[in-house]
Amino acid sequence: MMKETKEATVDLKSVKSPKKTEDYAKYFQAPSLKDAKKRGKEEILVHYDFNIPEDMQNIGKGKRYHVRTYGCQMNEHDSETISGILQAMGYTSSDSVEDADVILFNTCAIRENAEDKVFGELGHMKRLKNNNPNLILGVCGCMSQEEKVVKKILKSYQQVDLIFGTHNIHRLPELLRDAMFSKEMVIEVWSKEGDIVENMPKLREGNTKGWVNIMYGCDKFCTYCIVPYTRGKERSRRPEDVIAEVRDLARQGFKEIMLLGQNVNAYGKDFDDIEYGFGDLMDEIRKIDIPRVRFTTSHPRDFDDHLIEVLAKGGNLVEQIHLPVQSGSTEVLKRMARKYTREHYLELVRKIKDAIPNVSLSTDIIVGFPGETDEQFEDTISMVEEVKYDFAYTFIYSPREGTPAAVMEDNVPMEVKKARLYRLNEVLARIGLEQNKKLQNQVVEVLVEGESRTNSEVLAGRTRTNKLVHFTGDKSLIGQYVHIKITDAKTWTLHGELVSKVEV
């Protein structure tokens, strides 16, 4: 296991009462742009010797756990690791909190409403804790890395037994042991980003789609974003470890993998012994026998020509790229510290479309950023019209305490923000329908993921360009590739008829 240091761990057992929240402040550091930008001096080590302590290997025998996940694919993948560790300790999974012996909330901090949902659910857990005093209730993930969140839990949610952060998931067995035998709340949040721990067990559902972390953290420090503080500095996994994991998933018969990172385009930039970037990694992975390979999330500033050249080779590298723009205004982008201009982004889009003519682009857009004028919002609308995104994730700006944007004058009224979001979504819906209609009467390859959420008699799957397709077919097709003729194109979905099964 990773060597522990006093600087790396937080030991709050000496604090006798959770009411004394001021005593905890010295153990936590509020997000600081100045301090965070100093990071990078510590050596990041890779550990391959993960193990579960002998006295914890069967502690969960006959017991059940429930992990509730909020947020991005990275959190989903972290939950797979958490579940894998718990199962290795003897626990079995439960779909319900009612019969669980351990409940863990793996949280997201990217927007305020995500945090509010967690606090609401924690309040509901008080009844379960009262009915079962032996229940272990824990909070982990990005929210745990925020000082204000920990203080709020200490003050108002004393039914919580355990808090741990994003950098010390491998410590879960020891932390559970402490929570079981301690009369006080167990808290371990590491301010140091943490080393890379390989060979942790993962519980993946089925063998259709799999997530593979290629790196952790982000060094971009966009002024609105809390992620560089909660996930830490950029740390890349060694290429041989990533490739070995992808090959293992191929041997298990996985049909699609998603490579994950807060900024995958920065992969390898922290290596000091080899020249090896994201394009090099993708060039190797495309030779592995997995039908589809995706990645998220990319940052336009780091999207280089070599990566475009590799993606243009096609094969199992799909023609779909998520390329967050956030705003179409250079002035707003500057205040966001995105470090690219409108012109740079549009030039990047041109290069991608020239190299991959059938590419599907998606994006993230924030409206109502502090100081956004009507003219700057119109720049975003014109950007959407020019790029013609197939779909987008759109948000009203949400201030995150500790980020530079949180202290900017937020002079855009909420009714204006809502009106801008509504108009933006109208434009995106019109363009999305136009893009989907291009597939009318076309035959497309679809990976069948399961039943439709709204109709169990209908199957749902996705194209290489990540478009959702509904069709009628036998449930034995779930997890398989099929050819579908598109008969009806709607704004965000396609409907079609089964043509044939694809042999891969």
Secondary structure by P-SEA (a helix, b strand, c coil): ccccccccccccccccccccccccccccccccaaaaaacccbbbbbbcccccccccccccccbbbbbbbcccaaaaaaaaaaaaaaaaabbbbbcccccccbbbbbcccccaaaaaaaaaaaaaaaaaaaacccccccccccccccaaaaaaaaccccccccccccccccaaaaaaaaaaccccbbbbbbccccccccccccccccccbbbbbcbbbbccccccccccccccccccccaaaaaaaaaaaaaacccbbbbbcccccccccccccccccaaaaaaaaaaccccbbbbcccccccccaaaaaaaacccccccccccccccccaaaaaaacccccaaaaaaaaaaaaaaccbbbbbbbbbcccccccaaaaaaaaaaaaaacccbbbbbccccccccccccccccccaaaaaaaaaaaaaaaaaaaaaaaaccccbbbbbcccccccccccccccccccbbbbbbbcccccccbbbbbbbcccccccccccccccccc
